Amino acid sequence: MRTVTVSSVVAYICLALLVLFFFFPIYWIFISSLKPIEEIMTAKPRLIPERPTLENYINLFSPTALYGGFERAGKFFLYFLNNSLFVSLSTTVLTVPLASIAGYALSRYSFKGSGLLSRLMLVIYLFPGILTIIPIFTMMAHFGLLNTHFSLIIVYLAITAPFCTWLMRAFFDSIPKELEEAAQIDGASRFQAFISIVLPISRPGLLTIIIFTFVTCWGEYLFSSILIFSDALKSVAPGLAMYMGYQYIEWGSLLAGSVICLLPAVALFIPVSRYFLKELATGALKF
């Protein structure tokens, strides 16, 4: 029978407090989205709504609802969801094969500077994204891509592909080369061995980069708010800002929209969180 020590009790208490600290804001957003405006704006907030209601969610999808003195946000919320879904899925479809092939090449083909190249892929994440706004905006304007979803897909591809390539390279390094060599002895080409042997084994890694890419694109705010001008083309994150008017903020629907924006990311990340953390740790050890 396992004995419980004082240090283990203290560790569990600290862990519980840490979990509570990080998850309480999410709980507060969700529970507040179920409150009427009177309870949201009260000076004495309650942890549990006194009169729970779905009115905020209903108003969110009402095309005639007014937000901050205008009704644009109510008309376009479904467009926000569709736009985010399109951009996120498109970027994911492009990133996964690109990162898989590039990661495989870095893992299996040794050339001078391959290790340095792998490390340089992560240099992009050392700089704040806001530093790249002006050159990216200028480049998109030069090619006539402003206010298009294609501009977001290009930017998101540049953001996600390097990290996904680095992650896939670490995963491919853990797969024995003898499996491919055995397939080649049986007459398969290297590409056939990659498709039929390596990729099926790499499903956890592929699932990890799929979730990472989708979640990153789904909740991105900076570039989507700068490169997209039209209300009907906005994604969810900048679209939620439309619920804040000059003189009034529609807190109820803003909170409800935040919950809806959060749900896909949570639903996708939680089932594969253990794979993601495992592959991230593996890549870090090999870095």
N, C-alpha and C positions, 0 to 999 in steps of 0.2 A: 504494500500500500504506500502510495506516494505521500511523503510528509510535506506539510505546508509550512514554509518558513516565513519569517517576518519580512525578509527582503522580497520574496515572491508576492506577498500581499501588497506591499508598497508599490511594487512594479505594476501589478494589475490595477491598483487604484489610479496610479499616474496614467496608465494607458487608457482607462475609462474616462478620466478627465480630459485627456488629449482628444479622444474621439468625440466627446461631448463638445469640446471647444470648436472643432472643425465642422461638425454636423449641425450645430445649433442654428447658424445662419440659414442653412438650407431648410431646416424645419420651420424656422420663423417665416421665411418667404412662402412656403407651402401653406402653413396654417393661416397666414395673413391673407392669402388669396381667397380663402373661404369666409372671410369676414365682410360684413357690410361696411360701407365707408365710415359710418359713425364709430365703429369699433377700431378701425384702422387709425383714425385720427384722434382717438381718445388720449387723454393725458395719463390714464392708468391702463396700459395694455395688459391683456390676459394671454396666458400660454395656450388656452383652449377657447375657441370662439364661443360666445354666449348664444349667438343666433347664426349658426353656419348657413351659408348660402352659396349657390352656384351662379349667382347673378353676374359676378365678375367675368366668368368664363363665357356666359351667354352674351354679355355685352361685347366681349372680345371679338366675336364672330358676327356681330350685328352690323350690317353695312350702313345703318343710319345712326349709329352711336357717335356722340360727340366726344372728342378728346382735346382738352386744352382749347376749346373754342372752334375746332374744326373736325370734320368727319373723315378725313383721309385715312387715318390709321384703321378705323373700323372697316373701311372698304378694302384695304389692301393686306390685312393680316394673313389671309390664305395665300396671297401672292408671296408674302415674306417666307412662309413655310415652303412653298413650291420652289422658290428661288434658292433657298438654302439647300434644299434636297438636291436640286439639279447640279449646283456648283460642287457640293460635297461629293456626290456620287461620281461626277465627271472627273474630278481631281483624283479620286480614289482609283478609278478605272485606269487612269494614266500612270499614277504613281506606283501601283503594285507591280506591273510587269517591268517598268523601268528600274525600280529599286531591286527587283529580283535578279534581273539580268546583270545589272552593274555590280550588285553584291556578290553574285556568283563569279563574275570575272575577277574581282579583287581577291576572292578567296582561292580560286583554283589556278589563276595565271600569275606566276611570280615574275615581276619585272622591277627594274630599278626605280625606287621611289613609290612603290605600291603602298607600303605602310604609311609613308608621309601623306600620300594622297587620301588615304582613309581618314587620317586625322584632320586634314585640311577641310574635309567635308563638314566638320563640326564647327569650323571657324565662323560660319555664317550666324551661328546661334550665340556668339559672343557679343554681337552688336545689337543694340535696341532697334526694333523694326522701324521706329520713327525716323532714324537716321537715313533710311532708304526711301522715304516718302517722296522727296523732291526728285531724285533721279528716276524712280519708277513712274511717277506721274508724268514727267517730261517725256520719257520713252513711250508710254502709252498714248500720250497726246500726239507724238510724232507719227506713230503708226495708225492713228485714228481709232484706237481701241477704248478710249474713255467711255464710260457709261455702258459697258457691255460686260456680260458674264464671262466672256472669253478672257478679258484682262484679269479678272479674279482667278480664273483657273490657272493662268500662266504664273501668277504670283504665288498661289498656293502650292503649285507644283514645285516651284523653286524653294519654298519653305519646307515642305514635307519630304521631298525626294532624298536630300542628303542624309537626314537622320535615318530614314527607312533603309537606305542603301547600307549605311554603317551597321544597322541592326541585323539586316539579312546577311551581311558578310560574316558577322560573329556567329550567326546560326549555321551557315554553311560550313564554317570552320569546324563545327562540332560533328559534322556528318563524315564518316570514314570515306576516304577516296576509293577504298577497295571495292565498295559497292558499285561505283561507276565503272571501275576497271573490269569488274566481273561482267557487267552488262556489255561493255565494249568487246570483251573476248567472245561473247555470244553473238556478236555481229551488229550491235547497236552503235550508232554514231554518238558523239559527245552530246549533241543536242537532244537526241532521243533519250539518252541516259538522264539528262537534266530534266526532261519533261516527265518521264515515266518513273524515275527512281528518286531524284533529289526533291522535286517539288512536292510529291505526296508525303515524304517524310517531313517536309518543311511546313506542313499545315499550321502548326502552332505559331510559327514565325510569320507566316502570311496573314493569319488572322490578327496577329498583333499589329502589323503595319496597316492593315485595313481599318481597324478600329482607331488607331492613332491618327491616320489621315482624315478619316471622316469626322472625328470629334474636333480635331484642330480646325478644319474648314467650317464646320457647323457653327462654332461659337466665335469665329474671328470677327473683330470689330474694326480695327484700325484701317486696313486697306479697303474693306468693303464700304466704309463710310466716306473714304476719300475718292475712290475711283468710280463710284456709282452715284448718280445725281437723281435719277427718276425714282419717284416713290414706288412705282409698280415693279421696279427691278431690284429693290433693296432686299437684302437677306434679313434673317430674323433679328440678329444683334443690333444693327443700326435702325431697323424698323421699330424696335421697342422704344427708341429714343423719341419717336413721333408722339408717344403718349405723354410727353412733357411739353406743355405749352408755355407761353411767355408768362402767363399769370396763374396758371393752374396745372396741377399734375394729377392725372387720373390714376391714383395709386392702386385701386382695385384691379383694373385691367392690366396695368403695368406688372403687378405681381403675378397675375394669372398668366400673362404672356411669358414671364420669366420661368415659371414652372413648366410650361409647355416647351420652351426652348431647352430646358434642362433635361427633360425626360429622355429624349433619344440618346443623349450622351451617356446618361446613367445606365439606361437599359442595355446599351452596347458594351460599355466598359466593364461593368461588374462581372458578367460571365467570363470574361477573358482577362481579368485583372491579374490573376496568378501567372498566366503565361506572359503577360506584358512585363511584370516585375522581374520574372525569371530571365527573360531575354535581355532586359535592360541591364540586369546585374551581370549577365554573361558578357555582354558587350563592353561593359565598364571594366571588367577584369582583364579583358584582352586589349583594352585601349592603351 
